[in-house]
Amino acid sequence: MSMFTDPRAALKRMDTMELYKQAGMSHIEAYNAVTLADEEGREYGTAQEEMARAATNAAKTIEVNIPMEEADVRNVLLIVGVSHSGEWMNSHITGEGDVSPGMRPLDPSLRQTAKELKLRFTTVDFYSGRTNNVQACLRALNSDAFHAVIVCDLSNSDIFSDFIDALGPGLCTFANEGGCVAFPTSEGLQLADQVLPMLFGTSWKSANYRRQTFTKVLDNQVALGLNFSSSCTTSYNAKTCSLRSVPLNESMYSINGTTGPNVEVGIAVHGMGTNGGSIAYFGDVNMEPATALLLLSYVSRRCKGSFAAKNDPKLWFVEMMSEKQSGNQAFRVKKFSAAIQHYKAAILLCDAQTNTGSGISNAQRSELLNIHSNLAEASLKLQLFDDANRHATLALAINGKHEKSLFRRARAFMGNDQLDQDRLAAKDLRKIFMNRALSGSDYSRSKDAAETLFETVEDRIRERECTNNAQAEVETLHQFFVQWFDGKLPDEAFDSFIGRFADEFSMRPPGNEAPQPPIGKDQIAEMRSKKGTTSPLGSWAIYIKDVALKVVPGTYYADCRVTGTYVELQQRGTTTNGRRSTVVFKYDISGCGGGVEPVQPHLCQWLSLDEQWLSEDELAQYDFNAMAEEQNIQEMIQTTVDLEKEAAALENELNGEDL
């Protein structure tokens, strides 16, 4: 009778382990001591005797059967000794080994399947981190003789730290170089939450421990075809430590075949590196035949070396399409950040392929274009306009006529809310219309999104141009007043000034008590005779603040009007005053075309002006000293610019002389 079925033997084993721990052994050391005694068929020794045996055994070199390379044979390394049930799970994966009486017999189909898939197994014992066993594992892992690794039930949390330190780097290297590493487990809590994220960067979290049915994730057909044979079962039932927070492209079998952050997943695969490597989680507590067959299929299809994961030139493209598919799925459910990450992962796979010096086909290049364009759209949803612009531009570098990318880049330009960017948006939209015309597209259909957007950007360009020019006109005109009344301008400057007023101009100046009667252009013209009249009164300055202008709706094209307000602040010596002005400008823009050609400043004319004095409290809100200092700085900058222009002109003139 086995010690596992004989209650007295099991009780003695537990009591002996307790005595060993009281004598100073760790739990792992006590477990290994009684296990070794049972395997050797001898009585348990004292704690001191067992520790001495352990020290002697740890000093021995453990031989590892490193298999020779053989055509079409896939060498699989099985690592046991990382839990109490690793050897048992090993047998139920390979279909080989002894099973204790009363335990589930081995399924003969496993051995037959392994034979058909040409899988050759080599088992090495980690032995809970014993030094010589660790060295044996590393020799096998670093031998370059194995195409796949199966870590049989890494569920003993007492050795997680030792396992990560000893084998973690080697397993990461193995996977990054194109190998596959499978983790069948009977306890996924700490494995999923701690070990796998630390070693391989997975996002998975442990979910539930129960029996349930898992079905192929049909939305992830590309990845399923990469990792499992088409003959594999559509669904299986098992007592499972399931996962959650598994991305779509990593979800293989889930409850009802659905996906989502809280959907339970029984089998997940995570890509590693750019050489087709991967790691996989199989959460079957009892490693039932259906799960084991899926594990064997995965190992066969994703193994390293001269097989599919290494030599299939389309593998990177399959993975790229899987990431694209995951991005599309995330986009459809409005998880735009997740979609962006999937699209970027897809692009990285393509970049890695091209960086190797390998070319890509036209079909692959077309898919890369679509991924960049989709990434631009996802970025637009999050108002990441610069990112959207960059990826739409990368898509257009592949096909400059791609309409969706032109449309998306136009929206990205508009998102930055600047006049020069709006102009670029209009340019892209015009390209769409030109391409349609050249291709003979039917324009009899109803207005589409590009045409609607073009009308919007046209109006925005007009408004920005008109309001910008109007603001510049306000500031320029008032500086004319200062320079004219100070006598600093030539007489002919007044002719240009008076031309800025429409013939029907009307102005209502501020009044102290009752409103003043309006004045027209003729009264403005009388200022010609007042040149230089303020010089005896000392310095005079005008500051324009709080300009708020807009185009009157419906006047963007014909009879354009700009209206709004600004504050005019005057300072003469220590005397200050201010007025709030309501203004209307008119534009003649009949000669400007389609919102792309700029509105010229000289087309702006003053139509009406209504001024009201600021109250003392309103005036006190403005810092005249700060405004004066700011104006002095601007004048100094302008003077420097003018001097540089003069120097450049003189240098050009001298360079043109004969020496």
Secondary structure as the mmCIF struct_conf table of DSSP 4:
data_model
#
loop_
_struct_conf.conf_type_id
_struct_conf.id
_struct_conf.beg_label_comp_id
_struct_conf.beg_label_asym_id
_struct_conf.beg_label_seq_id
_struct_conf.end_label_comp_id
_struct_conf.end_label_asym_id
_struct_conf.end_label_seq_id
TURN_TY1_P TURN_TY1_P1 MET A 3 THR A 5
HELX_RH_AL_P HELX_RH_AL_P1 PRO A 7 GLN A 22
TURN_TY1_P TURN_TY1_P2 ALA A 23 GLY A 24
HELX_RH_AL_P HELX_RH_AL_P2 HIS A 27 GLU A 40
TURN_TY1_P TURN_TY1_P3 GLY A 41 GLY A 41
HELX_RH_AL_P HELX_RH_AL_P3 ALA A 47 ALA A 58
TURN_TY1_P TURN_TY1_P4 ALA A 59 ALA A 59
BEND BEND1 LYS A 60 LYS A 60
HELX_LH_PP_P HELX_LH_PP_P1 THR A 61 GLU A 63
HELX_LH_PP_P HELX_LH_PP_P2 PRO A 67 GLU A 69
TURN_TY1_P TURN_TY1_P5 ALA A 71 ASP A 72
STRN STRN1 ARG A 74 VAL A 80
BEND BEND2 VAL A 82 SER A 85
HELX_RH_AL_P HELX_RH_AL_P4 GLY A 86 THR A 94
BEND BEND3 GLY A 95 GLY A 95
BEND BEND4 GLY A 97 GLY A 97
TURN_TY1_P TURN_TY1_P6 PRO A 101 GLY A 102
BEND BEND5 MET A 103 MET A 103
HELX_LH_PP_P HELX_LH_PP_P3 ARG A 104 ASP A 107
HELX_RH_AL_P HELX_RH_AL_P5 PRO A 108 GLU A 116
TURN_TY1_P TURN_TY1_P7 LEU A 117 LYS A 118
STRN STRN2 LEU A 119 ASP A 125
HELX_RH_3T_P HELX_RH_3T_P1 TYR A 127 GLY A 129
HELX_RH_AL_P HELX_RH_AL_P6 THR A 131 LEU A 141
TURN_TY1_P TURN_TY1_P8 ASN A 142 SER A 143
BEND BEND6 ASP A 144 ASP A 144
BEND BEND7 HIS A 147 HIS A 147
STRN STRN3 ALA A 148 VAL A 151
TURN_TY1_P TURN_TY1_P9 CYS A 152 ASP A 153
HELX_RH_3T_P HELX_RH_3T_P2 SER A 157 ILE A 159
HELX_RH_AL_P HELX_RH_AL_P7 PHE A 160 ASN A 176
TURN_TY1_P TURN_TY1_P10 GLU A 177 GLY A 178
STRN STRN4 CYS A 180 PRO A 184
BEND BEND8 SER A 186 SER A 186
HELX_RH_AL_P HELX_RH_AL_P8 LEU A 189 GLN A 190
HELX_RH_PI_P HELX_RH_PI_P1 LEU A 191 VAL A 195
HELX_RH_AL_P HELX_RH_AL_P9 LEU A 196 PHE A 200
STRN STRN5 LYS A 205 LYS A 216
HELX_RH_3T_P HELX_RH_3T_P3 LEU A 218 ASN A 220
HELX_RH_AL_P HELX_RH_AL_P10 GLN A 221 ASN A 227
BEND BEND9 PHE A 228 PHE A 228
TURN_TY1_P TURN_TY1_P11 SER A 230 SER A 231
BEND BEND10 CYS A 232 CYS A 232
BEND BEND11 THR A 234 THR A 234
STRN STRN6 SER A 235 ARG A 244
BEND BEND12 SER A 245 SER A 245
HELX_RH_3T_P HELX_RH_3T_P4 LEU A 248 GLU A 250
STRN STRN7 SER A 251 SER A 254
HELX_RH_3T_P HELX_RH_3T_P5 ILE A 255 GLY A 257
BEND BEND13 GLY A 260 GLY A 260
TURN_TY1_P TURN_TY1_P12 PRO A 261 ASN A 262
BEND BEND14 VAL A 263 VAL A 263
STRN STRN8 VAL A 265 MET A 272
TURN_TY1_P TURN_TY1_P13 GLY A 273 GLY A 276
STRN STRN9 GLY A 277 PHE A 282
STRN STRN10 ASP A 284 ASP A 284
BEND BEND15 VAL A 285 ASN A 286
HELX_RH_AL_P HELX_RH_AL_P11 PRO A 289 ARG A 302
BEND BEND16 LYS A 304 PHE A 307
HELX_RH_AL_P HELX_RH_AL_P12 ALA A 308 ASN A 311
TURN_TY1_P TURN_TY1_P14 PRO A 313 LYS A 314
HELX_RH_AL_P HELX_RH_AL_P13 LEU A 315 ARG A 332
TURN_TY1_P TURN_TY1_P15 VAL A 333 LYS A 334
HELX_RH_AL_P HELX_RH_AL_P14 PHE A 336 ASN A 355
TURN_TY1_P TURN_TY1_P16 THR A 356 GLY A 357
HELX_RH_AL_P HELX_RH_AL_P15 ASN A 362 LYS A 381
TURN_TY1_P TURN_TY1_P17 LEU A 382 GLN A 383
HELX_RH_AL_P HELX_RH_AL_P16 PHE A 385 ILE A 398
TURN_TY1_P TURN_TY1_P18 GLY A 400 LYS A 401
HELX_RH_AL_P HELX_RH_AL_P17 GLU A 403 GLY A 415
TURN_TY1_P TURN_TY1_P19 ASN A 416 ASN A 416
HELX_RH_AL_P HELX_RH_AL_P18 LEU A 419 SER A 439
TURN_TY1_P TURN_TY1_P20 GLY A 440 GLY A 440
BEND BEND17 ARG A 445 ARG A 445
HELX_LH_PP_P HELX_LH_PP_P4 SER A 446 LYS A 447
HELX_RH_AL_P HELX_RH_AL_P19 ALA A 449 PHE A 485
TURN_TY1_P TURN_TY1_P21 ASP A 486 GLY A 487
BEND BEND18 LEU A 489 LEU A 489
TURN_TY1_P TURN_TY1_P22 ASP A 491 GLU A 492
HELX_RH_AL_P HELX_RH_AL_P20 ALA A 493 ILE A 498
TURN_TY1_P TURN_TY1_P23 GLY A 499 ARG A 500
STRN STRN11 PHE A 501 ARG A 508
BEND BEND19 ASN A 512 ALA A 514
HELX_LH_PP_P HELX_LH_PP_P5 PRO A 515 PRO A 518
STRN STRN12 ILE A 519 GLY A 520
HELX_RH_AL_P HELX_RH_AL_P21 LYS A 521 ALA A 525
HELX_RH_3T_P HELX_RH_3T_P6 GLU A 526 LYS A 530
TURN_TY1_P TURN_TY1_P24 LYS A 531 THR A 534
HELX_RH_3T_P HELX_RH_3T_P7 SER A 535 LEU A 537
STRN STRN13 TRP A 540 VAL A 551
HELX_LH_PP_P HELX_LH_PP_P6 VAL A 552 VAL A 552
TURN_TY1_P TURN_TY1_P25 PRO A 553 GLY A 554
BEND BEND20 TYR A 556 ASP A 559
STRN STRN14 CYS A 560 ARG A 572
TURN_TY1_P TURN_TY1_P26 GLY A 573 THR A 574
STRN STRN15 THR A 575 TYR A 587
TURN_TY1_P TURN_TY1_P27 SER A 590 GLY A 591
TURN_TY1_P TURN_TY1_P28 GLY A 594 VAL A 596
BEND BEND21 GLU A 597 GLU A 597
HELX_LH_PP_P HELX_LH_PP_P7 PRO A 598 GLN A 600
HELX_RH_3T_P HELX_RH_3T_P8 PRO A 601 LEU A 603
STRN STRN16 CYS A 604 TRP A 613
HELX_LH_PP_P HELX_LH_PP_P8 LEU A 614 SER A 615
HELX_RH_AL_P HELX_RH_AL_P22 GLU A 616 LEU A 619
TURN_TY1_P TURN_TY1_P29 ALA A 620 GLN A 621
BEND BEND22 TYR A 622 TYR A 622
HELX_RH_AL_P HELX_RH_AL_P23 PHE A 624 ASN A 655
TURN_TY1_P TURN_TY1_P30 GLY A 656 GLY A 656
BEND BEND23 GLU A 657 GLU A 657
#
